[in-house]
Amino acid sequence: MAVPAEVAGPCIELSYVDAVHGRLRRPLRDCVTGRFEDVEPVRTFRWSRGERHFPGWYWAATTGLHVGFESWLERDRLLLMDFDPSVVGIGSQPFWLHWHDGERERRHAPDYFVRRADGSAVVVDVRADGGIEPKDAEAFEMTRLLCAQAGWRFERVGTPEAVLLANVRWLSRYRHPRCLHHPVAARLREVFAAPGPLMVGADAAGDRLLTLPVLFHLLWIQDLTSEEMTVELLGPRTIVHWANGAGR
């Protein structure tokens, strides 16, 4: 399985879809500065009757673009990446990694390429802990080794924590910028300058039919926050406070 470091340069290749030149295949060492968060997926997202997987497209507030997913688990992880303020770019199925295992050529397409605000890159594979076959574990380990050579971090992530995911799913309904009404947002920031219950603050800022969508959007962009997000479902009594500029 392992590829010796001394032959990794010319023997390890990466193929991807370039917007101008179409499909390209190049040595990995020539691709380390590539913006793979912006490339087209190397695989087509297909729908067919009777499939166990549920592919689709998710509109990411981070990029303003649709990002593909091939399962509900990938979509859940995509939601959490979109919610993460340190993430500034997300590309799905960004490339094929090609290597030779000593007997035959192998390849693997990671699920996501993520760009962080500090310029670093993370290659992400999504697979539940109980769903990893030996061949998958081998591909993930090789991907980790090759990403290290490129200066990218690799993460294999599984099922998210249920409470946090439920809260982020709810907030994602209000992720679009159209939910941001600036005068209402200013009032909510004033109200929650001191921590207080969610619904009490929404009512204090005005008519809740107008203030709640804005409040949920501010929680999505993390201008407002709550320490209870990971342990308790959002509700009228959730304590909310201003994040002091820690959001987006």
Sequence and secondary structure as in RCSB ss.txt:
>XXXX:A:sequence
MAVPAEVAGPCIELSYVDAVHGRLRRPLRDCVTGRFEDVEPVRTFRWSRGERHFPGWYWAATTGLHVGFESWLER
DRLLLMDFDPSVVGIGSQPFWLHWHDGERERRHAPDYFVRRADGSAVVVDVRADGGIEPKDAEAFEMTRLLCAQA
GWRFERVGTPEAVLLANVRWLSRYRHPRCLHHPVAARLREVFAAPGPLMVGADAAGDRLLTLPVLFHLLWIQDLT
SEEMTVELLGPRTIVHWANGAGR
>XXXX:A:secstr
    GGGHHHH EEEEEETTTEEEEEEGGG TT  TTSSB SS     TT SS  EEEEETTTTEEEEESSHHHH
HHHHHHHH TTEEEEEES  EEEEE SSSEEEE  SEEEEETTS EEEEEE  GGG  HHHHHHHHHHHHHHHHH
T EEEEE S  HHHHHHHHHHHTT SGGG  HHHHHHHHHHTTS EEHHHHHHHTS HHHHHHHHHHHHHTTSEE
 GGGGTS   TT EEEE TT   
